[in-house]
Amino acid sequence: MRITEYVQFDAVGLAELVAEGQVTPAELGAAAREAARAVNPRINAVVETWQTDDEPRPGSSPLAGVPFLIKDIGVAMAGRRMELGSRLAAGHVSAADSFLMRRLRRAGLVTFGRTATPEMAYSTTTEPVLYGATRNPWDLGRSAGGSSGGAGAAVAAGVVPIAHATDAAGSIRVPASYNGLFGLKPTRGRVSVGPDFDEIFNGLAVQGGVSRTVRDSAVLLDRISGPEPGDPYTAQEPPRPYAEEVTRHPGALRIGVLTHAWGGHRTTAPVTDALARTVRLLESLGHHVEEAEVELGAGWEEFLLSNARQWTANLTAQVDELAAAFGRPVDSSTLEPPVLASYHYGQRVSGAEFVNALAVRNRVARSLARYFDTHDVLLTPTLPELPVPLGTHAEGAAAMDGLGWLRRLFDLSPFTAVFNVTGTPAMSVPVTADAATGLPVGMQFAAEYGREGLLFRLAGQLEQASPWSGRTPAVWAGHHPDH
């Protein structure tokens, strides 16, 4: 199969070709590797590929035979490296499949490589020392986002139609927005993170994917969701498959709009313009849209501090475990300045401070839940500005402590982390693009706990109505986007 043919299909479409006997999984794999060789030298999204003998039975799953990439963190594949984007974990090889990896195999996905992540997934841009910066396929001088930036860039550039991603503060939605993709952060407990973990970052982090079409993400979530033995809690099973929700009409929804984020963060003009166009589109589709006042349940500084304590305490435990396992020092030879500073900050977090941080998490979750008593969906920009230039996150970072680094991340992405704290589903949808630059502008839609189905219905409707649908950058074909 030629690359020009390969990139015309989404994952479900490719699996249909396999089921019909028009192409084999091996031929799709060859096309994916050729696409990676063509674009990866420019975007640096894929850190490793390998040959695979996986030959799923055609038609055994809606994704059977589709080439797939896993992130360099969050999912363990037996016999393959998972280095967390860090020199501290360089060379680490997973001994066994995680529960998620088993489900990806059962789905018939053919995993042939891993994508870049920032060190410890501890950033919203993907510029690790270990493998270098990942570039945005729409503009090679800009960030591809993070922490699933490698996944986002690889999918946008046509290497694969869908890729594994994780999200602890926006790490699915940020790269989805930056790269013009669909990305949904599932409800807490929807996808197991076992068996090595019961929760990651006390439930802030969840597993999912980024894709070029809504149906691909829906089918993926159908295949990877559900409880596993020993999970501490699970989300309620949906009434029907998410793949069916994509084609169902959402009805007339009550949608509140939050233009500027909590804490006084202002949204830039290109994004507010895109938001206004999105509101007009929603109204034309019959939805009732109005400005919303959404109480956070905590002051922004209190929210920031509680997150810093929760994040860094978890990070410190993780770093200590890795250092002991590999016999490596915890210093500037193994960790980048922001992560090392966050590690030292976490060492000073007391048990009482950590428990108080969890109490703030509870207050925020209870407060935002009240919003959904009167509205079906909350609409915000995914991010307050267009994709930032590479190096933006690093400006002055060497002088920051752990609280200062998290402040930098939350200043750049003030809309997303709240929904990791609440555990509710949220998605970034590529509804439109910036009129001046052509860069993608994602819109975030959030719903109450367990209502991914509603979000998929709305996303399916927007995909059909949006002028952005179907656009992909031309970098995969061997030339830079004309903007």
NUPATOR-640794 format. One record per residue (C-alpha): residue in one letter; x, y, z negated. Coordinates in pm, whole numbers, plus 50000, padded with zeros to 5 digits. Layout:
<nodes>
aXYZ ...
</nodes>
This chain:
<nodes>
m500005000050000 r501385034250095 i501695060949825 t499365083650020 e496695056849994 y497505047149635 v497035082149494 q493575085649648 f492075060549404 d491425061949033 a492035031448813 v488535017048857 g488825021949232 l492175003849247 a490774974949041 e487874972249285 l490334968949573 v492084940949384 a488774923549311 e487824925449680 g491154910749788 q492194941849981 v495374945849776 t497254925749513 p498424937449171 a501994932649294 e501364956449583 l499874982249346 g502884978349119 a505224984249410 a503325015849503 a503475028449144 r507215022749124 e507715040149456 a505655069549329 a507765070649014 r510995070649215 a509635098849432 v508535122749157 n510225113748833 p513565130148915 r511655163048923 i509205158848634 n511105134948400 a507915119148267 v508855082148271 v511815072148053 e511955035248148 t510425010948395 w510714973348422 q509694944748646 t506744924548527 d505304890748620 d501834899548488 e499254888248742 p495754893848598 r492854875648754 p491154898949009 g487764910848887 s488294898348532 s488004934348408 p487144968248559 l490874976448519 a492424943148622 g495594947648825 v496014985148766 p499574998048700 f499865013448354 l502345032248137 i502555032747757 k503825061647548 d507175058547372 i505355058247037 g502175044146888 v501935010847072 a504314981547036 m505014958647333 a506934926847249 g510474927447384 r510314963647501 r511874994747355 m509885019947152 e512275047847054 l509835075046939 g511715100347154 s514415101146886 r518115093746856 l517305079646513 a515315051046672 a517335047746996 g517505011847114 h514654999346894 v512884969247046 s509424958446931 a509244922846800 a505554917346875 d502554932847042 s500394956246838 f496634950646842 l496264978247100 m498834962447330 r496964929647315 r493804947247423 l495604965147706 r496814931347830 r493314916447802 a492004945948003 g494214934348288 l496364965448294 v499874958848425 t502254978248201 f505554985348377 g507095014148183 r506945039747906 t506465077247910 a508295105247735 t507295119547400 p508845146647183 e510825134146886 m508475115146652 a505595129846860 y506125160246639 s505455187846892 t502955199847149 t505635201247417 t507755172347543 e511365184247537 p513315158447331 v517085157647307 l517065120047371 y515655121147724 g515345157847815 a512385179847904 t509315167548088 r508135192548350 n504635202148452 p503815189448804 w501865221448877 d504815243848792 l508165227748717 g509215256548494 r506355250848252 s505655226047975 a503675194448042 g502375196447685 g502785171147410 s503055149147245 s501685128147534 g503405150847785 g505075122547972 a501745105148014 g500065137148130 a502745145848385 a502935110248520 v499175108148575 a498905142948725 a501775135648962 g500195103349084 v502515077348930 v499555060048764 p495865069348755 i495635065048377 a498145061948093 h498225055047722 a498285085547493 t497985093547123 d496585123846943 a497405136346590 a496805173646643 g495925176647011 s498425153247173 i495895139247421 r494025171647483 v497015195347516 p498675176147802 a495275169847958 s494715207347969 y498225216048089 n498155189648364 g494565192648486 l493385159048351 f490575144648144 g491515134547791 l489285123847504 k490385120147142 p488145092547002 t486485091846664 r488725081646374 g488555043846337 r487395037646696 v490675021346805 s492765000046570 v496365010746498 g497194977046338 p498694954446240 d501694974846123 f499555004346013 d496145009045859 e496225046345938 i498765068746108 f499275101945930 n496305094245704 g493915090745996 l494955122346181 a496385101846469 v494245081446710 q494875061547028 g493475067947375 g494545078547722 v494655105747986 s493195101048333 r492265118748654 t488625107948635 v486165106048349 r485095070548426 d488655057648390 s488895070648032 a485435056847954 v486315022148082 l489625022947895 l487915031647567 d485405003547624 r488334979547652 i490444991047358 s487855000847096 g486454979346820 p487624965646484 e490514942346416 p491034920846105 g492174941445809 d491224975745943 p490334998245647 y487295012945826 t485735013346173 a483515036746369 q479965025146436 e479615005546759 p478105026047046 p474625016947173 r475935010547526 p479275009147709 y480945042847761 a481255034948131 e477455036148151 e477315069247966 v479325087048237 t476445083548485 r473625091448238 h472155126348227 p473065143847901 g469785162847879 a469605199747787 l472225203947518 r472605230747251 i476185242447295 g477945267747076 v480975286647207 l483995296346999 t486125319647212 h488815328346960 a490235303046715 w490225303146337 g492865323946164 g492625353746398 h494255336346694 r493265354547012 t492615337747344 t494335353247646 a492445369047936 p493055341248193 v491565315947953 t488605337447845 d487825342748214 a487875305148268 l485705300447960 a483155325248095 r482985305848423 t482485273848226 v479615289348030 r477915300148352 l478325265048493 l476815249548180 e473865273248192 s473295265048558 l473095228448457 g470305236048211 h472205237547882 h471515263847617 v474835281147541 e475395307047271 e478215322247069 a478905301746759 e480135309446411 v481885278746278 e483005278645916 l486325260745872 g485755253145504 a489175266745412 g491225297645481 w493625293745771 e496705295845548 e495275269645315 f494455247745615 l497965252145753 l499635244545419 s497575213345358 n498415200245703 a502095207845655 r502135187845332 q500265158745482 w502315158245805 t505735162045648 a505165137045367 n504235110945629 l507165120845848 t509625117845560 a508505082445481 q508785072845847 v512265087645885 d513535070545570 e512245037145696 l513915041446037 a517195052945886 a517295022645658 a516394998845941 f519115011346177 g521735021645921 r521865056846059 p522235089745872 v519435114945848 d521145146045977 s521635167246288 s523275138146470 t520015118546463 l517225144446429 e516445177046607 p516315208846392 p512495211746359 v512085175146267 l515025175746026 a513635206845858 s510205190545836 y511815159645683 h513435180345409 y510175199145352 g508355166045310 q510875154845049 r509665183344827 v505925176044858 s504655163044526 g502045136344479 a499585161944342 e500155184844641 f499525155944877 v496265146844703 n495175183344717 a495895183345093 l493505154145132 a490895173744937 v491205202445187 r490755177145466 n487485166445305 r486235202445272 v486985209945636 a485235178345753 r482125185745546 s482005221845661 l482255214346033 a479715186246002 r477105212345908 y477605229446244 f476235198546420 d472975201446226 t471985228646474 h474135221746781 d474965191346991 v478385202647109 l480995228847029 l482865244247323 t486265260747287 p489205265547519 t491545236247471 l494405261247444 p494465299247412 e496855304447705 l498075289148030 p500845262748022 v503795279247850 p507315280847997 l509745253647894 g511715264847589 t508845284747435 h508475261447137 a512185262047062 e512515299847029 g513765305846672 a512885270146572 a516345263146428 a515665287746146 m512225273846054 d511305251345764 g508625224545794 l505795248845726 g507185273545978 w507445246846249 l503855235746197 r502785272246208 r504485274846548 l502625244346675 f499255255546539 d499745290946672 l500265276547020 s497385251846983 p494945265846724 f491775248746852 t492755212146856 a494085201046515 v490815208246333 f489165178446499 n491945155146392 v491315166546036 t487565160546070 g488035127746260 t485375137346514 p485655131446890 a486855159547115 m487735160647482 s489575183547720 v487885186648058 p489535202348366 v486525223548448 t488355251248628 a491685267048719 d493235301248668 a492295322748965 a495665340248986 t498095311148947 g496055280349028 l497195264848699 p494715241848526 v492695254548230 g491155227748010 m487975232747810 q487515214447480 f484165199747383 a483655184647038 a480755164646897 e479855149546564 y481385117346432 g480825087446658 r479255105946951 e481775098847226 g478865087247441 l477365122047444 l480715137047542 f481135112047826 r477665120847957 l478495157747956 a481935151748109 g480445130948388 q478005158648469 l480755185048468 e482975163548687 q480295162648952 a479605199848931 s483095213848880 p485115228249168 w488265215848993 s487355179149033 g489645159749263 r492515184549273 t495965170049222 p499395186249245 a501485179249552 v504745172249372 w504355134549422 a504495139249799 g507955154249779 h507325191249759 h506585216449489 p503035230649454 d502775261849663 h501965283149359 
</nodes>
